[in-house]
Amino acid sequence: MNDRSTASIRWKLSALCSVLALVVFILTTATFLIIFDLTLRVILLVEWLNIPVMLWIGFFVVMLGAFVGHSIARKMKVRLEELGDAVYKFGRGRYGHRLQIDVNRRQDEIGLIGLHLNEMAEQIERQVASLQKLSAEKAELLERSNRTVVLEERQRIARDLHDAVSQQLFAISMMTAAILESDELGEGKLRKRIAAVENLAETAQSEMRALLMQLRPPTLAGKSLNEAIEQFLLECVEKQQQIKLRWELADHLPELSKGIEDHLFRMVQEGMSNVLRHSQATSASVKLRVVDSRMLHLRVTDNGIGFETGDVKDTSYGLKTLQERANEIGGVVDFVSAPGKGTQVDVKVPIVSTEGR
């Protein structure tokens, strides 16, 4: 919670208690004067250190009210900050967090809000578990369905592209390189245009490699999630040698449903596809780790050209696909990027046990 807001509450409550204490003091003094038929002048004649005693009493009453208000507000501030921290954690996908509420405080307003937040987190956790279970069932249904024809067609198109277009692009690149090495070409505009053609051919080759990887992606069949990711990244290294690729995968992943493994693997593919096709990066990294046994954290980073994060929804189909896949398993995706500063994609997926649900 914002420190300014809680500080404002603390001082406002202190001021309110001071005012209330002063009002009570004035009313008590007025009642005393009426009951004993005294005048204010008589009371003010009693002095201490040349200051009327009544003013001393009023001052101490106001200070006591401020102290009491400040003490109450300080305790309230701590409880409000706990509520704010819980809301922040829930917003970041940490649905396993629970507020610790004292038994004696469960019936006041802040305690009831805390109980309701805990109930909300439990409900969201159940919904995430249902989403993940549904995702697993969906993945199993897709596996059982007849996808042979689609896969064969994708592979046929990939073969045709590799045998025809890729070879022709490679031939163009070799021919333009040979022409540029010729002394007869000179240093005029023609050399620059042929050099531009060579650059375009190399760019088209890089794009074609990324497209072929998407048409013939590795699968999880018969492999663990780590094995499939590592095999995929090794293929990326072989096909895109101009990028220095590093990866770090958790040694021991918890038991995950088929749907979560499939979505995580596809998100790694999509993230790397974006790096290879759009980032113009020279280095990239992939990390998969487990946080507090309650969350999976996938991070894909590169040192490429970056982009304006405010334009994500309008410009990148690949990034929207990442968001959709994360949503299907109850996860959260964050994009951190700026022009010329590279890109970082963080995917956080809560690990929710489905036993007994």
N, C-alpha and C positions, 0 to 999 in steps of 0.2 A: 504494500500500500504506500501511496505517496506520503513522505514524511511531512510535507507542508500541510496536507489535509489533516493528518492526525494531530500535528502541532496546533493547528487552528482550532480543532475541536477541544483540545486540552485547555488552551487559554480562554476560549469562549466560555467553557463550563466554569473555569475559575472565576471569571468576571461575573457570571450569572450568580454563583454562590455568594460572592462578595456583596452584590447588590441585594440579594435576598436577606443576607445577614444584616445589612444596614437597615433595610426596611423593617425587619423584625425588631431591631434595636430601637428604632424611632417609635414604632407602635408600642413597645414595652415601656419606653420612657414616658410617652404620652399617657398611657394607662396609669402608670405610677403617679404622675402629677395630678391626674384627675381623682384618683382614689384618696390620696393624702392631702388634696387641696393645696398643692404647692405651685409656685411659679417657676418658670425656667430660670429666671434671674437668681433665685435662691440657690438652685442646684449649681449654677455656674460659678457661684462664689467659692465653692470648694475647689481648691487648686492643688496641683502638685508640679513642682518645678515651674511655677508661674503659668501653668497651663491648666484650664479647668479639667477636673477629673472625668467629667462626662465625655469630653473630647478624647481623653486617653482610652476610656472604655469603648467608645465608638471605633477608634482606630484599631484596637485589639480585636474587636468583634469582626471588623472587615477583614483583617489579616487572617483570623481564624477561618472565616468563610472561604477566603481565597485558598488557604492551605487544604481545607477539606475538599473543595472543588478540584484542586490540582491533583490530589491523591486519588479521588474517584476517577478523574479523566485519565490519569496515567494507567490505571488498571484497565479502563475501557480501551485505551489506545493499544495496549498489548493484545487484547482479544480481537480488536478490529484488524490489526495487522495479521493475526493468524488467519482470519477469514479472507483477507486480501491475498495472502500467500497461497491459501488453498484454491481460491478461484483462479489464480495465475497458473498453478500447477495443473488444474483440470483443463484449462485452456490450452496447455501445451501437451495434452494427451496423457498426463500422469494420473490416470483414474484410480490407481491403487492407493493414492494418498488418502489418509483419513484424519479428520480433526479430533484431537483428544479433548473431550469435554468433561469437566468436573461434574460429578453427580449432583452437587449442590447448586450448580448453575444451569442445569438443563431446562429449567422452567422460565428463566428470563428470556427477553427478546433475542439477545445475541446468542444465547445457548440454543434456542429453537432454530435460529438461522443456521447454526453449525450442524444441528441434527438434520435439517432439511438438505444441506449441502452434502452431507455424508450419504443420505438416502439417494440424492440425485446422482452422486458418483457411482454408487452401487448399481443404479438403474442403467447408467451409461455403460458401465462395465459389462452388464448383462447384454446390452444391445450390441456392444463391440464383439462379445463372444458369439452372439447370434450371427452377426455379419461375417465373422471369420468362419463360423461353421457353414454358413450359406455359401461362402466363397469356396470352402473345401469341397462341398457337395457339387458346386458348379464345375470346379476343376475335374472332379471325378467323372461327372456326366460328360464333360468334353472329351476326357480320355477314352471313355467307353463308346462315344459316338464315332461314326465313320468319318475320319479326317484324312484317310489315305489319299483320296483323289486330290484334295486341296494341297496336301504336302507334295505329292508328286508333280502337280502343276507348277508349284512354286520352284521346285528343284529344276524342272525342265526349263522354266523361264530363266533361272539363274545360270544354268548351263549355256543356254543360247546367248545370254548377255556376255558371259565370260568368253565363249568361243568366238563370238562375232564382234560385239562392240568393244570389249576390253582389249582384244587383240589389235583391233584397228586403232584404238586410241594409243596403244603402246607403239604401233608402227608409225603413227603421226609424230609422236614424241621423239622416236629415234631418227626419223627423217629430218625433222626440223633441227635437231641437235647436230646432225651431220652437215646440214646446210650452213648452220651458224659457224661451224669450224672451218668452212671453206674460205680461203683468202680472196677468192674472186668476188665475194659478196659485197665487200666494201663496208663503209661505216655509215651509210645513208639511212633514209627512212625505211627502206626495204628490210634491213637487218632488224630494226626495231619492231617492225610488224611481224616478222618471222619469230622473233623472241617472244612476242606477245602470244602468238599461236602456240608456241611450246609451253608457255605458262598455263594457257587455257587447257591444253591437252593434259598436263600434269594434274591440274585441278579436277578435270573431268574424271581422270583415273582414280583419284582419291575418293571422289563422290561415288564412283561405280563400286569401289571396294566396300564402302559402307552400305550401299544398297544390296550388294550380294550377301553381306553378313546378315541383313535383315530378312532377305528372302530365304536364306538357308541357316537359320539360327540354331545353335546347339539346344538340346532339350535336357530335361531333368531325368529322363528315363534311365533307371538303373544306377543313378548317381546321387550322392548327397548334395545339398545346396552348395557347400563349399567347393566340392569337386567340380560341379557344373560351372560355377562362377570362375574358378581358376582356369578351367579348360577354355572358356570363352575369352578370358583376358589374354591367355597365351596366343589364341588365334588373332586377337587384336594386335598383339606385338608383332606377329609374323606378317600381317597384312599392312600395318602402318608403322614401318620402322622409323619414320621421322619423329614419332612421338615417344618420349621416354615415359613408360607406364609403370607405376608401382602399385602394389595392393597389399592389404593387411586384413586378414579374415580371422574372426574369433576361432580359437582352437576347439571350444566345446559349445556348440549351439544347443539350446533346449529343444525338446521334441516339438516340432511345429507341424501344423496341419498341411495337407497337400496344397490347399489354396494359398496360404501365406507364403510357402516356399516358391510356388509358381509366380506369384505376384512380385516377390522380392527379386527373383531371377530376371523377370521381364523388365523390372525397373532398372536393374544394372545394365541390361541390354540397351534400354531406351536412353539411359544417361550417357553411356559410352557412344551410342549412335550420335547424340547431340554433340558430344566432344569432337568426334571424328569428322562430322559433316559441317559444323558451323563455327567451332571455337577458334580454329587456326592456332591451336595450342602446340607447344613444344614438349610439355610434360603434363601428366595427369595422374591422379591417384584414386583408388577405390578402397574404402574401409568399411568393414562390417563388424560391429561389436555388440555385446550385450551389456546393458546398463542396469545395475542393481537387480538383476534377475527378473526385472519387470518390463523391460523395453528393449527392442531391437533398434539399433541406430546404424543406418546406411548413409555414407557420405561419399559423393563423387565430386572431385575438384579438378580444375584445370587452370592454366595460366594464360588462357586465350584472350580474345578481344573483348569478352564480356558483353553486357547489354544493360539497358535500363529496365529495372525490375518492374516498374510501373506499366511497361508495355507487354508483359508476359501473356496476359489473356488475349491480346489482340494479334500477337505475332508468332507464337510458337505452338504448333500442334503437339510437338513432342513433350513439352513441359506440361501442357494440359493433360496429356495421357498419363504422365507421372502422377498428377494430382488425382485423376480419376482412379487409378490403380490403388493409391494410398487410401482414398476414401472407402473403397470397397472392402478393405480389411481394417477399418477403424484407425488408420494412421494419419499423420500430419506431414506435409511437405513444406519446407522453407527454401527459398531461393535467395542467395546473397551474391550480388554481382554489381559491377559498374563498368562503363566503357573503359577498356584498356587495363582492367584490374582482374580479369579472369572471372570464373564462376564457381560457386559452391552450392551443391544441392544436398540438403539434409532431409532424410526420410526417417521418421520415428514411428514405430509400430508397437503398441502395447502388447505384452504377452499375457493373455488371459486364459486361465484354465477353464475348460469346458466341462469338467467332471461335475456331475450332479446338477447340471443346469438343464 
